[in-house]
Amino acid sequence: MKILVIEDDDVIRSIIRVSLSEIGGLEVVEANRGEVGITIAQSEKPDAILLDVMMPVMDGVSTMAALRSEASTKDIPIVFLTAKVLKSEVDRLKELGAVGVLVKPFDPRELPGALKNLLATP
């Protein structure tokens, strides 16, 4: 399974890459900004996207809206990654079309399983 990680923080993105690839056995492609992520999603056709909510220039919600407006990326499942854990915020992200929300900080040992569980939930 190929996962596109769109996260502006280099250290967090690196931890996610190691966690998902080494522990989870997933193929990982990366983007450090929303605009770059959109381009990579169109060319790489990932099975899912792990998308940071808070990013400069183009935040996660704007990035998801752009992905949903393109025929080639509109059906890719998106899981948000956020430090905002208020139920209202999580509910809002799900209402926008995310299949789930994972919370920062996360345990790198548990991230692959948590992501796979969200993606497996109908």
JOSULJO-V265806 format. One record per residue. N is the residue number from 1. RES is the residue in three letters. PSI is psi in radians with two decimals (none if undefined). BURIAL is I if it has 24 or more other ideal C-beta (glycine too) atoms within 12 Angstrom, else O. Layout:
n=<N	N>
res=<RES	RES>
psi=<PSI	PSI>
burial=<BURIAL	BURIAL>
This chain:
n=<1	2	3	4	5	6	7	8	9	10	11	12	13	14	15	16	17	18	19	20	21	22	23	24	25	26	27	28	29	30	31	32	33	34	35	36	37	38	39	40	41	42	43	44	45	46	47	48	49	50	51	52	53	54	55	56	57	58	59	60	61	62	63	64	65	66	67	68	69	70	71	72	73	74	75	76	77	78	79	80	81	82	83	84	85	86	87	88	89	90	91	92	93	94	95	96	97	98	99	100	101	102	103	104	105	106	107	108	109	110	111	112	113	114	115	116	117	118	119	120	121	122>
res=<MET	LYS	ILE	LEU	VAL	ILE	GLU	ASP	ASP	ASP	VAL	ILE	ARG	SER	ILE	ILE	ARG	VAL	SER	LEU	SER	GLU	ILE	GLY	GLY	LEU	GLU	VAL	VAL	GLU	ALA	ASN	ARG	GLY	GLU	VAL	GLY	ILE	THR	ILE	ALA	GLN	SER	GLU	LYS	PRO	ASP	ALA	ILE	LEU	LEU	ASP	VAL	MET	MET	PRO	VAL	MET	ASP	GLY	VAL	SER	THR	MET	ALA	ALA	LEU	ARG	SER	GLU	ALA	SER	THR	LYS	ASP	ILE	PRO	ILE	VAL	PHE	LEU	THR	ALA	LYS	VAL	LEU	LYS	SER	GLU	VAL	ASP	ARG	LEU	LYS	GLU	LEU	GLY	ALA	VAL	GLY	VAL	LEU	VAL	LYS	PRO	PHE	ASP	PRO	ARG	GLU	LEU	PRO	GLY	ALA	LEU	LYS	ASN	LEU	LEU	ALA	THR	PRO>
psi=<2.31	2.21	2.26	2.14	2.08	1.83	2.24	-0.38	2.02	-0.70	-0.81	-0.73	-0.69	-0.75	-0.74	-0.79	-0.85	-0.77	-0.90	-0.65	-0.85	-0.75	-0.75	-0.22	0.42	2.66	2.31	2.28	2.64	2.64	2.47	-0.02	2.75	-0.80	-0.70	-0.70	-0.68	-0.81	-0.77	-0.69	-0.68	-0.64	-0.63	-0.37	1.06	2.79	-0.44	2.85	2.28	1.99	2.13	2.46	-0.85	1.82	2.64	2.79	-1.24	1.84	3.09	-0.69	-0.74	-0.68	-0.77	-0.72	-0.73	-0.71	-0.69	-0.38	-0.14	2.30	-0.65	-0.26	-0.02	-0.41	0.07	2.19	2.40	2.28	2.17	2.62	2.12	2.70	-0.19	1.94	0.18	2.39	-0.68	-0.66	-0.76	-0.79	-0.73	-0.77	-0.67	-0.67	-0.51	-0.19	0.06	2.52	-0.28	3.07	2.25	2.57	2.40	2.52	2.68	2.79	2.00	-0.47	-0.43	-0.24	-0.85	-0.77	-0.72	-0.74	-0.81	-0.69	-0.76	-0.71	-0.43	-0.27	2.21	none>
burial=<I	I	I	I	I	I	I	I	O	O	O	I	I	O	I	I	I	O	I	I	O	O	O	I	O	I	O	I	I	I	I	I	I	I	O	I	I	I	O	I	I	I	O	I	O	I	I	I	I	I	I	I	I	I	I	O	O	I	I	I	I	I	I	I	O	I	I	I	O	O	O	O	I	O	O	I	I	I	I	I	I	I	O	O	O	O	O	O	O	I	O	O	I	O	O	I	I	I	I	I	I	I	I	I	O	I	O	I	O	O	I	I	O	I	I	I	O	I	I	O	O	O>
